[in-house]
Amino acid sequence: QKEVEQDPGPLSVPEGAIVSLNCTYSNSAFQYFMWYRQYSRKGPELLMYTYSSGNKEDGRFTAQVDKSSKYISLFIRDSQPSDSATYLCAMSAGDFNKFYFGSGTKLNVKP
Amino acid sequence: EAQVTQNPRYLITVTGKKLTVTCSQNMNHEYMSWYRQDPGLGLRQIYYSMNVEVTDKGDVPEGYKVSRKEKRNFPLILESPSPNQTSLYFCASSTTGTAYGYTFGSGTRLTVV
């Protein structure tokens, strides 16, 4: 079983839609949760970072962590064509050498 | 501009011909790491380095070597490349002691024929 599971998509939505991206994990020791955005032919860039459980909001983006269910989500409000990318979740137990990545969900926002 | 620079961006080589992919960061980060990205498998760590002269294996180190002689540089060496090393490679760096995440390079697409 993989440490982190993520639906690969692709997910296609119309502009303006609310997008929900999710990851599940198996290691209850994970405490640090991140979302990366990766545009085609580019490296991943850090989008959101959350410690432990709860919500974090940054503009149109909201990250949620539910440690009891071992489930994390990224919500994108008022999605834009420029949000079209692959979104990767990543997590760590606090060993700063070790991050576990999901395989990524490809999102396409249609104008 | 703070960045991680990888070279080359694209490389096609033949089985067994030694190659080096360079990685350099200008953020004075202690920690650097190499990942490969394959469809359906996501990012898998090859090697990492906590600081100069300190390196350790990640999850998929077989067939790769690294060195960290200077803080800013962390080259990835394939002594005898094989077709199963065809992949997209990323170098990343971060400040040790934080789980805030990495700064990634733009990637090197390697094809071994």
Interface residues (C-beta under 8 A of the other chain):
Chain A: V4 Q6 P8 Q31 Y32 M34 Y36 R41 K42 G43 P44 E45 L46 Y49 Y51 L88 A90 S92 G94 F96 N97 K98 F99 F101 G102 S103 G104
Chain B: V4 Y31 S33 Y35 G40 L41 G42 L43 R44 Q45 Y48 M50 D56 F90 A92 S94 T96 G97 T98 A99 Y100 G101 Y102 T103 F104 G105 S106 G107
